[in-house]
Amino acid sequence: MDENYISIPAADGCPNLLTPWGNEFASMIERGVQCAQSWLDTPGEIPLWWELAQTRKTFPVGDCQDAFEAGFLLRIQQRLRGVPQ
């Protein structure tokens, strides 16, 4: 694994996932993972798309929003891949 890139931690039986972003985007990626995990852990009425759209607005437009989205969507991807078919 390349030490210059941030990884999403392993979860739901899926391995960690490497992102194309370096340490300068670590906090945005981590926030994306945390936001997705919170949504997964909290049954409720908030749609997934709304959670993503509203939280991404808190980051500057561009790479910061992209890094947040990567963390968010990669965490959801881990959950989906971990679900037995």
PDB file of N, CA, C and O in Angstrom:
ATOM      1  N   MET A   1       0.846  -1.175   0.000  1.00  0.00           N
ATOM      2  CA  MET A   1       0.000   0.000   0.000  1.00  0.00           C
ATOM      3  C   MET A   1       0.894   1.242   0.000  1.00  0.00           C
ATOM      4  O   MET A   1       1.941   1.256   0.648  1.00  0.00           O
ATOM      5  N   ASP A   2       0.494   2.249  -0.704  1.00  0.00           N
ATOM      6  CA  ASP A   2       1.253   3.484  -0.807  1.00  0.00           C
ATOM      7  C   ASP A   2       1.031   4.343   0.431  1.00  0.00           C
ATOM      8  O   ASP A   2      -0.105   4.703   0.740  1.00  0.00           O
ATOM      9  N   GLU A   3       2.094   4.670   1.135  1.00  0.00           N
ATOM     10  CA  GLU A   3       1.999   5.453   2.368  1.00  0.00           C
ATOM     11  C   GLU A   3       1.571   6.891   2.122  1.00  0.00           C
ATOM     12  O   GLU A   3       1.183   7.589   3.059  1.00  0.00           O
ATOM     13  N   ASN A   4       1.636   7.339   0.882  1.00  0.00           N
ATOM     14  CA  ASN A   4       1.292   8.726   0.565  1.00  0.00           C
ATOM     15  C   ASN A   4      -0.198   8.947   0.395  1.00  0.00           C
ATOM     16  O   ASN A   4      -0.634  10.089   0.247  1.00  0.00           O
ATOM     17  N   TYR A   5      -0.982   7.897   0.413  1.00  0.00           N
ATOM     18  CA  TYR A   5      -2.420   8.012   0.214  1.00  0.00           C
ATOM     19  C   TYR A   5      -3.172   7.565   1.458  1.00  0.00           C
ATOM     20  O   TYR A   5      -2.685   6.746   2.237  1.00  0.00           O
ATOM     21  N   ILE A   6      -4.354   8.113   1.629  1.00  0.00           N
ATOM     22  CA  ILE A   6      -5.207   7.791   2.772  1.00  0.00           C
ATOM     23  C   ILE A   6      -6.050   6.566   2.434  1.00  0.00           C
ATOM     24  O   ILE A   6      -6.538   6.432   1.311  1.00  0.00           O
ATOM     25  N   SER A   7      -6.219   5.679   3.404  1.00  0.00           N
ATOM     26  CA  SER A   7      -7.069   4.501   3.241  1.00  0.00           C
ATOM     27  C   SER A   7      -8.285   4.598   4.146  1.00  0.00           C
ATOM     28  O   SER A   7      -8.226   5.179   5.230  1.00  0.00           O
ATOM     29  N   ILE A   8      -9.381   4.024   3.687  1.00  0.00           N
ATOM     30  CA  ILE A   8     -10.577   3.857   4.498  1.00  0.00           C
ATOM     31  C   ILE A   8     -10.354   2.579   5.312  1.00  0.00           C
ATOM     32  O   ILE A   8      -9.996   1.554   4.731  1.00  0.00           O
ATOM     33  N   PRO A   9     -10.552   2.603   6.626  1.00  0.00           N
ATOM     34  CA  PRO A   9     -10.326   1.399   7.427  1.00  0.00           C
ATOM     35  C   PRO A   9     -11.236   0.236   7.017  1.00  0.00           C
ATOM     36  O   PRO A   9     -12.337   0.446   6.509  1.00  0.00           O
ATOM     37  N   ALA A  10     -10.767  -0.972   7.243  1.00  0.00           N
ATOM     38  CA  ALA A  10     -11.573  -2.163   6.978  1.00  0.00           C
ATOM     39  C   ALA A  10     -12.856  -2.110   7.803  1.00  0.00           C
ATOM     40  O   ALA A  10     -12.862  -1.627   8.936  1.00  0.00           O
ATOM     41  N   ALA A  11     -13.943  -2.616   7.215  1.00  0.00           N
ATOM     42  CA  ALA A  11     -15.240  -2.631   7.910  1.00  0.00           C
ATOM     43  C   ALA A  11     -16.161  -3.643   7.249  1.00  0.00           C
ATOM     44  O   ALA A  11     -16.036  -3.926   6.057  1.00  0.00           O
ATOM     45  N   ASP A  12     -17.084  -4.184   8.027  1.00  0.00           N
ATOM     46  CA  ASP A  12     -18.109  -5.099   7.519  1.00  0.00           C
ATOM     47  C   ASP A  12     -17.527  -6.268   6.726  1.00  0.00           C
ATOM     48  O   ASP A  12     -18.125  -6.713   5.746  1.00  0.00           O
ATOM     49  N   GLY A  13     -16.380  -6.759   7.141  1.00  0.00           N
ATOM     50  CA  GLY A  13     -15.763  -7.886   6.466  1.00  0.00           C
ATOM     51  C   GLY A  13     -15.060  -7.525   5.169  1.00  0.00           C
ATOM     52  O   GLY A  13     -14.608  -8.411   4.444  1.00  0.00           O
ATOM     53  N   CYS A  14     -14.962  -6.255   4.870  1.00  0.00           N
ATOM     54  CA  CYS A  14     -14.274  -5.795   3.661  1.00  0.00           C
ATOM     55  C   CYS A  14     -12.929  -5.184   4.053  1.00  0.00           C
ATOM     56  O   CYS A  14     -12.799  -4.597   5.127  1.00  0.00           O
ATOM     57  N   PRO A  15     -11.935  -5.324   3.181  1.00  0.00           N
ATOM     58  CA  PRO A  15     -10.621  -4.771   3.506  1.00  0.00           C
ATOM     59  C   PRO A  15     -10.612  -3.244   3.458  1.00  0.00           C
ATOM     60  O   PRO A  15     -11.560  -2.611   2.994  1.00  0.00           O
ATOM     61  N   ASN A  16      -9.513  -2.676   3.953  1.00  0.00           N
ATOM     62  CA  ASN A  16      -9.378  -1.231   3.816  1.00  0.00           C
ATOM     63  C   ASN A  16      -9.321  -0.873   2.331  1.00  0.00           C
ATOM     64  O   ASN A  16      -8.917  -1.684   1.497  1.00  0.00           O
ATOM     65  N   LEU A  17      -9.731   0.354   2.019  1.00  0.00           N
ATOM     66  CA  LEU A  17      -9.792   0.806   0.634  1.00  0.00           C
ATOM     67  C   LEU A  17      -8.932   2.051   0.474  1.00  0.00           C
ATOM     68  O   LEU A  17      -9.083   3.020   1.218  1.00  0.00           O
ATOM     69  N   LEU A  18      -8.043   2.020  -0.487  1.00  0.00           N
ATOM     70  CA  LEU A  18      -7.144   3.128  -0.752  1.00  0.00           C
ATOM     71  C   LEU A  18      -7.854   4.216  -1.546  1.00  0.00           C
ATOM     72  O   LEU A  18      -8.603   3.927  -2.479  1.00  0.00           O
ATOM     73  N   THR A  19      -7.615   5.467  -1.170  1.00  0.00           N
ATOM     74  CA  THR A  19      -8.161   6.605  -1.912  1.00  0.00           C
ATOM     75  C   THR A  19      -7.031   7.240  -2.726  1.00  0.00           C
ATOM     76  O   THR A  19      -5.859   6.950  -2.487  1.00  0.00           O
ATOM     77  N   PRO A  20      -7.372   8.090  -3.671  1.00  0.00           N
ATOM     78  CA  PRO A  20      -6.331   8.784  -4.440  1.00  0.00           C
ATOM     79  C   PRO A  20      -5.877  10.098  -3.800  1.00  0.00           C
ATOM     80  O   PRO A  20      -5.227  10.909  -4.459  1.00  0.00           O
ATOM     81  N   TRP A  21      -6.214  10.319  -2.519  1.00  0.00           N
ATOM     82  CA  TRP A  21      -5.874  11.580  -1.862  1.00  0.00           C
ATOM     83  C   TRP A  21      -4.810  11.385  -0.801  1.00  0.00           C
ATOM     84  O   TRP A  21      -4.735  10.340  -0.156  1.00  0.00           O
ATOM     85  N   GLY A  22      -3.985  12.415  -0.632  1.00  0.00           N
ATOM     86  CA  GLY A  22      -2.921  12.405   0.356  1.00  0.00           C
ATOM     87  C   GLY A  22      -3.382  12.923   1.706  1.00  0.00           C
ATOM     88  O   GLY A  22      -4.562  13.200   1.919  1.00  0.00           O
ATOM     89  N   ASN A  23      -2.420  13.047   2.612  1.00  0.00           N
ATOM     90  CA  ASN A  23      -2.701  13.437   3.998  1.00  0.00           C
ATOM     91  C   ASN A  23      -3.409  14.771   4.144  1.00  0.00           C
ATOM     92  O   ASN A  23      -4.125  14.984   5.123  1.00  0.00           O
ATOM     93  N   GLU A  24      -3.225  15.672   3.194  1.00  0.00           N
ATOM     94  CA  GLU A  24      -3.873  16.980   3.322  1.00  0.00           C
ATOM     95  C   GLU A  24      -5.395  16.882   3.265  1.00  0.00           C
ATOM     96  O   GLU A  24      -6.089  17.826   3.644  1.00  0.00           O
ATOM     97  N   PHE A  25      -5.921  15.750   2.795  1.00  0.00           N
ATOM     98  CA  PHE A  25      -7.367  15.547   2.723  1.00  0.00           C
ATOM     99  C   PHE A  25      -7.868  14.528   3.747  1.00  0.00           C
ATOM    100  O   PHE A  25      -9.025  14.113   3.696  1.00  0.00           O
ATOM    101  N   ALA A  26      -7.006  14.131   4.667  1.00  0.00           N
ATOM    102  CA  ALA A  26      -7.356  13.088   5.641  1.00  0.00           C
ATOM    103  C   ALA A  26      -8.596  13.440   6.454  1.00  0.00           C
ATOM    104  O   ALA A  26      -9.458  12.587   6.665  1.00  0.00           O
ATOM    105  N   SER A  27      -8.697  14.680   6.912  1.00  0.00           N
ATOM    106  CA  SER A  27      -9.844  15.041   7.758  1.00  0.00           C
ATOM    107  C   SER A  27     -11.156  15.004   6.980  1.00  0.00           C
ATOM    108  O   SER A  27     -12.190  14.647   7.543  1.00  0.00           O
ATOM    109  N   MET A  28     -11.135  15.364   5.709  1.00  0.00           N
ATOM    110  CA  MET A  28     -12.358  15.328   4.898  1.00  0.00           C
ATOM    111  C   MET A  28     -12.792  13.884   4.638  1.00  0.00           C
ATOM    112  O   MET A  28     -13.976  13.555   4.711  1.00  0.00           O
ATOM    113  N   ILE A  29     -11.822  13.037   4.338  1.00  0.00           N
ATOM    114  CA  ILE A  29     -12.119  11.624   4.098  1.00  0.00           C
ATOM    115  C   ILE A  29     -12.649  10.983   5.377  1.00  0.00           C
ATOM    116  O   ILE A  29     -13.640  10.253   5.348  1.00  0.00           O
ATOM    117  N   GLU A  30     -11.991  11.256   6.485  1.00  0.00           N
ATOM    118  CA  GLU A  30     -12.437  10.713   7.775  1.00  0.00           C
ATOM    119  C   GLU A  30     -13.853  11.181   8.101  1.00  0.00           C
ATOM    120  O   GLU A  30     -14.671  10.401   8.588  1.00  0.00           O
ATOM    121  N   ARG A  31     -14.136  12.439   7.834  1.00  0.00           N
ATOM    122  CA  ARG A  31     -15.490  12.968   8.082  1.00  0.00           C
ATOM    123  C   ARG A  31     -16.507  12.253   7.204  1.00  0.00           C
ATOM    124  O   ARG A  31     -17.618  11.976   7.656  1.00  0.00           O
ATOM    125  N   GLY A  32     -16.153  11.950   5.964  1.00  0.00           N
ATOM    126  CA  GLY A  32     -17.050  11.203   5.086  1.00  0.00           C
ATOM    127  C   GLY A  32     -17.345   9.815   5.622  1.00  0.00           C
ATOM    128  O   GLY A  32     -18.491   9.365   5.613  1.00  0.00           O
ATOM    129  N   VAL A  33     -16.306   9.138   6.088  1.00  0.00           N
ATOM    130  CA  VAL A  33     -16.479   7.803   6.670  1.00  0.00           C
ATOM    131  C   VAL A  33     -17.362   7.886   7.913  1.00  0.00           C
ATOM    132  O   VAL A  33     -18.274   7.076   8.081  1.00  0.00           O
ATOM    133  N   GLN A  34     -17.095   8.859   8.781  1.00  0.00           N
ATOM    134  CA  GLN A  34     -17.882   9.013  10.008  1.00  0.00           C
ATOM    135  C   GLN A  34     -19.345   9.327   9.705  1.00  0.00           C
ATOM    136  O   GLN A  34     -20.245   8.791  10.352  1.00  0.00           O
ATOM    137  N   CYS A  35     -19.577  10.179   8.739  1.00  0.00           N
ATOM    138  CA  CYS A  35     -20.940  10.563   8.375  1.00  0.00           C
ATOM    139  C   CYS A  35     -21.704   9.356   7.836  1.00  0.00           C
ATOM    140  O   CYS A  35     -22.854   9.128   8.210  1.00  0.00           O
ATOM    141  N   ALA A  36     -21.065   8.590   6.962  1.00  0.00           N
ATOM    142  CA  ALA A  36     -21.710   7.394   6.418  1.00  0.00           C
ATOM    143  C   ALA A  36     -21.974   6.379   7.521  1.00  0.00           C
ATOM    144  O   ALA A  36     -23.045   5.773   7.566  1.00  0.00           O
ATOM    145  N   GLN A  37     -21.000   6.189   8.413  1.00  0.00           N
ATOM    146  CA  GLN A  37     -21.172   5.231   9.500  1.00  0.00           C
ATOM    147  C   GLN A  37     -22.316   5.644  10.406  1.00  0.00           C
ATOM    148  O   GLN A  37     -23.106   4.805  10.837  1.00  0.00           O
ATOM    149  N   SER A  38     -22.407   6.916  10.692  1.00  0.00           N
ATOM    150  CA  SER A  38     -23.503   7.425  11.516  1.00  0.00           C
ATOM    151  C   SER A  38     -24.846   7.145  10.855  1.00  0.00           C
ATOM    152  O   SER A  38     -25.796   6.732  11.519  1.00  0.00           O
ATOM    153  N   TRP A  39     -24.923   7.368   9.554  1.00  0.00           N
ATOM    154  CA  TRP A  39     -26.163   7.098   8.823  1.00  0.00           C
ATOM    155  C   TRP A  39     -26.489   5.603   8.875  1.00  0.00           C
ATOM    156  O   TRP A  39     -27.646   5.229   9.070  1.00  0.00           O
ATOM    157  N   LEU A  40     -25.487   4.756   8.705  1.00  0.00           N
ATOM    158  CA  LEU A  40     -25.701   3.308   8.743  1.00  0.00           C
ATOM    159  C   LEU A  40     -26.156   2.835  10.125  1.00  0.00           C
ATOM    160  O   LEU A  40     -26.965   1.913  10.234  1.00  0.00           O
ATOM    161  N   ASP A  41     -25.642   3.459  11.164  1.00  0.00           N
ATOM    162  CA  ASP A  41     -25.930   3.036  12.535  1.00  0.00           C
ATOM    163  C   ASP A  41     -27.226   3.600  13.099  1.00  0.00           C
ATOM    164  O   ASP A  41     -27.702   3.135  14.135  1.00  0.00           O
ATOM    165  N   THR A  42     -27.797   4.589  12.436  1.00  0.00           N
ATOM    166  CA  THR A  42     -28.963   5.278  12.974  1.00  0.00           C
ATOM    167  C   THR A  42     -30.158   5.105  12.056  1.00  0.00           C
ATOM    168  O   THR A  42     -30.302   5.833  11.074  1.00  0.00           O
ATOM    169  N   PRO A  43     -31.022   4.136  12.374  1.00  0.00           N
ATOM    170  CA  PRO A  43     -32.215   3.999  11.544  1.00  0.00           C
ATOM    171  C   PRO A  43     -33.074   5.251  11.691  1.00  0.00           C
ATOM    172  O   PRO A  43     -33.283   5.752  12.796  1.00  0.00           O
ATOM    173  N   GLY A  44     -33.551   5.728  10.593  1.00  0.00           N
ATOM    174  CA  GLY A  44     -34.344   6.948  10.671  1.00  0.00           C
ATOM    175  C   GLY A  44     -34.946   7.315   9.337  1.00  0.00           C
ATOM    176  O   GLY A  44     -34.982   6.526   8.393  1.00  0.00           O
ATOM    177  N   GLU A  45     -35.409   8.519   9.301  1.00  0.00           N
ATOM    178  CA  GLU A  45     -36.126   9.016   8.139  1.00  0.00           C
ATOM    179  C   GLU A  45     -35.245   9.763   7.149  1.00  0.00           C
ATOM    180  O   GLU A  45     -35.699  10.089   6.052  1.00  0.00           O
ATOM    181  N   ILE A  46     -34.001  10.043   7.506  1.00  0.00           N
ATOM    182  CA  ILE A  46     -33.152  10.835   6.620  1.00  0.00           C
ATOM    183  C   ILE A  46     -32.652   9.963   5.470  1.00  0.00           C
ATOM    184  O   ILE A  46     -31.975   8.960   5.700  1.00  0.00           O
ATOM    185  N   PRO A  47     -32.983  10.340   4.232  1.00  0.00           N
ATOM    186  CA  PRO A  47     -32.491   9.573   3.081  1.00  0.00           C
ATOM    187  C   PRO A  47     -30.964   9.692   2.946  1.00  0.00           C
ATOM    188  O   PRO A  47     -30.373  10.708   3.314  1.00  0.00           O
ATOM    189  N   LEU A  48     -30.360   8.663   2.425  1.00  0.00           N
ATOM    190  CA  LEU A  48     -28.913   8.640   2.242  1.00  0.00           C
ATOM    191  C   LEU A  48     -28.439   9.814   1.384  1.00  0.00           C
ATOM    192  O   LEU A  48     -27.451  10.468   1.715  1.00  0.00           O
ATOM    193  N   TRP A  49     -29.140  10.077   0.290  1.00  0.00           N
ATOM    194  CA  TRP A  49     -28.719  11.161  -0.605  1.00  0.00           C
ATOM    195  C   TRP A  49     -28.741  12.510   0.115  1.00  0.00           C
ATOM    196  O   TRP A  49     -27.892  13.363  -0.142  1.00  0.00           O
ATOM    197  N   TRP A  50     -29.709  12.706   1.015  1.00  0.00           N
ATOM    198  CA  TRP A  50     -29.820  13.967   1.744  1.00  0.00           C
ATOM    199  C   TRP A  50     -28.639  14.132   2.701  1.00  0.00           C
ATOM    200  O   TRP A  50     -28.044  15.206   2.791  1.00  0.00           O
ATOM    201  N   GLU A  51     -28.314  13.067   3.401  1.00  0.00           N
ATOM    202  CA  GLU A  51     -27.172  13.101   4.325  1.00  0.00           C
ATOM    203  C   GLU A  51     -25.895  13.486   3.578  1.00  0.00           C
ATOM    204  O   GLU A  51     -25.132  14.338   4.033  1.00  0.00           O
ATOM    205  N   LEU A  52     -25.674  12.855   2.440  1.00  0.00           N
ATOM    206  CA  LEU A  52     -24.491  13.158   1.633  1.00  0.00           C
ATOM    207  C   LEU A  52     -24.521  14.599   1.135  1.00  0.00           C
ATOM    208  O   LEU A  52     -23.544  15.331   1.292  1.00  0.00           O
ATOM    209  N   ALA A  53     -25.622  15.003   0.543  1.00  0.00           N
ATOM    210  CA  ALA A  53     -25.720  16.336  -0.065  1.00  0.00           C
ATOM    211  C   ALA A  53     -25.573  17.457   0.954  1.00  0.00           C
ATOM    212  O   ALA A  53     -24.880  18.441   0.697  1.00  0.00           O
ATOM    213  N   GLN A  54     -26.215  17.319   2.100  1.00  0.00           N
ATOM    214  CA  GLN A  54     -26.176  18.391   3.095  1.00  0.00           C
ATOM    215  C   GLN A  54     -24.812  18.509   3.767  1.00  0.00           C
ATOM    216  O   GLN A  54     -24.333  19.617   4.010  1.00  0.00           O
ATOM    217  N   THR A  55     -24.192  17.385   4.064  1.00  0.00           N
ATOM    218  CA  THR A  55     -22.903  17.439   4.748  1.00  0.00           C
ATOM    219  C   THR A  55     -21.795  17.891   3.806  1.00  0.00           C
ATOM    220  O   THR A  55     -20.874  18.590   4.228  1.00  0.00           O
ATOM    221  N   ARG A  56     -21.870  17.504   2.546  1.00  0.00           N
ATOM    222  CA  ARG A  56     -20.818  17.909   1.599  1.00  0.00           C
ATOM    223  C   ARG A  56     -20.775  19.418   1.429  1.00  0.00           C
ATOM    224  O   ARG A  56     -19.727  19.976   1.103  1.00  0.00           O
ATOM    225  N   LYS A  57     -21.899  20.080   1.647  1.00  0.00           N
ATOM    226  CA  LYS A  57     -21.946  21.546   1.522  1.00  0.00           C
ATOM    227  C   LYS A  57     -21.093  22.253   2.576  1.00  0.00           C
ATOM    228  O   LYS A  57     -20.781  23.435   2.434  1.00  0.00           O
ATOM    229  N   THR A  58     -20.718  21.535   3.627  1.00  0.00           N
ATOM    230  CA  THR A  58     -19.916  22.151   4.687  1.00  0.00           C
ATOM    231  C   THR A  58     -18.437  22.228   4.319  1.00  0.00           C
ATOM    232  O   THR A  58     -17.644  22.798   5.068  1.00  0.00           O
ATOM    233  N   PHE A  59     -18.059  21.661   3.176  1.00  0.00           N
ATOM    234  CA  PHE A  59     -16.673  21.673   2.715  1.00  0.00           C
ATOM    235  C   PHE A  59     -16.523  22.606   1.525  1.00  0.00           C
ATOM    236  O   PHE A  59     -17.476  22.804   0.771  1.00  0.00           O
ATOM    237  N   PRO A  60     -15.337  23.184   1.346  1.00  0.00           N
ATOM    238  CA  PRO A  60     -15.106  24.024   0.169  1.00  0.00           C
ATOM    239  C   PRO A  60     -15.302  23.226  -1.124  1.00  0.00           C
ATOM    240  O   PRO A  60     -14.997  22.035  -1.187  1.00  0.00           O
ATOM    241  N   VAL A  61     -15.811  23.898  -2.141  1.00  0.00           N
ATOM    242  CA  VAL A  61     -16.044  23.266  -3.440  1.00  0.00           C
ATOM    243  C   VAL A  61     -14.714  22.789  -4.019  1.00  0.00           C
ATOM    244  O   VAL A  61     -13.684  23.449  -3.880  1.00  0.00           O
ATOM    245  N   GLY A  62     -14.761  21.638  -4.664  1.00  0.00           N
ATOM    246  CA  GLY A  62     -13.569  21.105  -5.326  1.00  0.00           C
ATOM    247  C   GLY A  62     -13.077  19.836  -4.659  1.00  0.00           C
ATOM    248  O   GLY A  62     -13.862  18.973  -4.267  1.00  0.00           O
ATOM    249  N   ASP A  63     -11.763  19.741  -4.538  1.00  0.00           N
ATOM    250  CA  ASP A  63     -11.153  18.524  -4.008  1.00  0.00           C
ATOM    251  C   ASP A  63     -11.612  18.186  -2.596  1.00  0.00           C
ATOM    252  O   ASP A  63     -11.700  17.010  -2.244  1.00  0.00           O
ATOM    253  N   CYS A  64     -11.902  19.187  -1.789  1.00  0.00           N
ATOM    254  CA  CYS A  64     -12.354  18.925  -0.415  1.00  0.00           C
ATOM    255  C   CYS A  64     -13.689  18.190  -0.411  1.00  0.00           C
ATOM    256  O   CYS A  64     -13.869  17.229   0.337  1.00  0.00           O
ATOM    257  N   GLN A  65     -14.620  18.638  -1.241  1.00  0.00           N
ATOM    258  CA  GLN A  65     -15.906  17.941  -1.343  1.00  0.00           C
ATOM    259  C   GLN A  65     -15.716  16.557  -1.946  1.00  0.00           C
ATOM    260  O   GLN A  65     -16.354  15.598  -1.511  1.00  0.00           O
ATOM    261  N   ASP A  66     -14.844  16.445  -2.944  1.00  0.00           N
ATOM    262  CA  ASP A  66     -14.591  15.142  -3.564  1.00  0.00           C
ATOM    263  C   ASP A  66     -14.012  14.154  -2.556  1.00  0.00           C
ATOM    264  O   ASP A  66     -14.399  12.985  -2.538  1.00  0.00           O
ATOM    265  N   ALA A  67     -13.089  14.617  -1.721  1.00  0.00           N
ATOM    266  CA  ALA A  67     -12.489  13.743  -0.712  1.00  0.00           C
ATOM    267  C   ALA A  67     -13.535  13.297   0.306  1.00  0.00           C
ATOM    268  O   ALA A  67     -13.562  12.130   0.696  1.00  0.00           O
ATOM    269  N   PHE A  68     -14.399  14.223   0.740  1.00  0.00           N
ATOM    270  CA  PHE A  68     -15.486  13.861   1.651  1.00  0.00           C
ATOM    271  C   PHE A  68     -16.378  12.797   1.011  1.00  0.00           C
ATOM    272  O   PHE A  68     -16.697  11.788   1.639  1.00  0.00           O
ATOM    273  N   GLU A  69     -16.775  13.026  -0.234  1.00  0.00           N
ATOM    274  CA  GLU A  69     -17.643  12.073  -0.938  1.00  0.00           C
ATOM    275  C   GLU A  69     -16.978  10.713  -1.064  1.00  0.00           C
ATOM    276  O   GLU A  69     -17.639   9.684  -0.925  1.00  0.00           O
ATOM    277  N   ALA A  70     -15.677  10.697  -1.327  1.00  0.00           N
ATOM    278  CA  ALA A  70     -14.961   9.424  -1.437  1.00  0.00           C
ATOM    279  C   ALA A  70     -15.039   8.653  -0.128  1.00  0.00           C
ATOM    280  O   ALA A  70     -15.344   7.461  -0.132  1.00  0.00           O
ATOM    281  N   GLY A  71     -14.769   9.310   0.980  1.00  0.00           N
ATOM    282  CA  GLY A  71     -14.863   8.641   2.277  1.00  0.00           C
ATOM    283  C   GLY A  71     -16.261   8.126   2.544  1.00  0.00           C
ATOM    284  O   GLY A  71     -16.439   6.996   3.000  1.00  0.00           O
ATOM    285  N   PHE A  72     -17.250   8.951   2.260  1.00  0.00           N
ATOM    286  CA  PHE A  72     -18.650   8.598   2.480  1.00  0.00           C
ATOM    287  C   PHE A  72     -19.044   7.389   1.626  1.00  0.00           C
ATOM    288  O   PHE A  72     -19.554   6.394   2.141  1.00  0.00           O
ATOM    289  N   LEU A  73     -18.805   7.487   0.336  1.00  0.00           N
ATOM    290  CA  LEU A  73     -19.255   6.432  -0.580  1.00  0.00           C
ATOM    291  C   LEU A  73     -18.442   5.151  -0.451  1.00  0.00           C
ATOM    292  O   LEU A  73     -18.984   4.059  -0.625  1.00  0.00           O
ATOM    293  N   LEU A  74     -17.163   5.264  -0.151  1.00  0.00           N
ATOM    294  CA  LEU A  74     -16.379   4.046   0.053  1.00  0.00           C
ATOM    295  C   LEU A  74     -16.848   3.289   1.289  1.00  0.00           C
ATOM    296  O   LEU A  74     -16.836   2.058   1.298  1.00  0.00           O
ATOM    297  N   ARG A  75     -17.262   4.008   2.336  1.00  0.00           N
ATOM    298  CA  ARG A  75     -17.796   3.323   3.528  1.00  0.00           C
ATOM    299  C   ARG A  75     -19.103   2.620   3.195  1.00  0.00           C
ATOM    300  O   ARG A  75     -19.320   1.491   3.633  1.00  0.00           O
ATOM    301  N   ILE A  76     -19.975   3.262   2.430  1.00  0.00           N
ATOM    302  CA  ILE A  76     -21.224   2.623   1.993  1.00  0.00           C
ATOM    303  C   ILE A  76     -20.901   1.411   1.114  1.00  0.00           C
ATOM    304  O   ILE A  76     -21.545   0.369   1.232  1.00  0.00           O
ATOM    305  N   GLN A  77     -19.912   1.547   0.241  1.00  0.00           N
ATOM    306  CA  GLN A  77     -19.493   0.437  -0.623  1.00  0.00           C
ATOM    307  C   GLN A  77     -19.052  -0.762   0.209  1.00  0.00           C
ATOM    308  O   GLN A  77     -19.389  -1.900  -0.116  1.00  0.00           O
ATOM    309  N   GLN A  78     -18.303  -0.514   1.275  1.00  0.00           N
ATOM    310  CA  GLN A  78     -17.891  -1.617   2.144  1.00  0.00           C
ATOM    311  C   GLN A  78     -19.106  -2.344   2.709  1.00  0.00           C
ATOM    312  O   GLN A  78     -19.138  -3.574   2.732  1.00  0.00           O
ATOM    313  N   ARG A  79     -20.101  -1.595   3.161  1.00  0.00           N
ATOM    314  CA  ARG A  79     -21.300  -2.221   3.719  1.00  0.00           C
ATOM    315  C   ARG A  79     -22.002  -3.064   2.659  1.00  0.00           C
ATOM    316  O   ARG A  79     -22.403  -4.196   2.928  1.00  0.00           O
ATOM    317  N   LEU A  80     -22.151  -2.515   1.462  1.00  0.00           N
ATOM    318  CA  LEU A  80     -22.844  -3.241   0.395  1.00  0.00           C
ATOM    319  C   LEU A  80     -22.099  -4.511   0.001  1.00  0.00           C
ATOM    320  O   LEU A  80     -22.720  -5.544  -0.251  1.00  0.00           O
ATOM    321  N   ARG A  81     -20.801  -4.442  -0.052  1.00  0.00           N
ATOM    322  CA  ARG A  81     -20.014  -5.629  -0.411  1.00  0.00           C
ATOM    323  C   ARG A  81     -19.981  -6.652   0.712  1.00  0.00           C
ATOM    324  O   ARG A  81     -19.749  -7.837   0.471  1.00  0.00           O
ATOM    325  N   GLY A  82     -20.212  -6.200   1.936  1.00  0.00           N
ATOM    326  CA  GLY A  82     -20.207  -7.105   3.075  1.00  0.00           C
ATOM    327  C   GLY A  82     -21.523  -7.828   3.299  1.00  0.00           C
ATOM    328  O   GLY A  82     -21.591  -8.757   4.103  1.00  0.00           O
ATOM    329  N   VAL A  83     -22.573  -7.409   2.592  1.00  0.00           N
ATOM    330  CA  VAL A  83     -23.894  -8.028   2.744  1.00  0.00           C
ATOM    331  C   VAL A  83     -23.911  -9.343   1.972  1.00  0.00           C
ATOM    332  O   VAL A  83     -23.632  -9.352   0.773  1.00  0.00           O
ATOM    333  N   PRO A  84     -24.234 -10.463   2.641  1.00  0.00           N
ATOM    334  CA  PRO A  84     -24.317 -11.745   1.930  1.00  0.00           C
ATOM    335  C   PRO A  84     -25.414 -11.708   0.869  1.00  0.00           C
ATOM    336  O   PRO A  84     -26.481 -11.126   1.064  1.00  0.00           O
ATOM    337  N   GLN A  85     -25.118 -12.345  -0.250  1.00  0.00           N
ATOM    338  CA  GLN A  85     -26.104 -12.356  -1.340  1.00  0.00           C
ATOM    339  C   GLN A  85     -26.855 -13.654  -1.394  1.00  0.00           C
ATOM    340  O   GLN A  85     -27.721 -13.831  -2.251  1.00  0.00           O
TER     341      GLN A  85
END
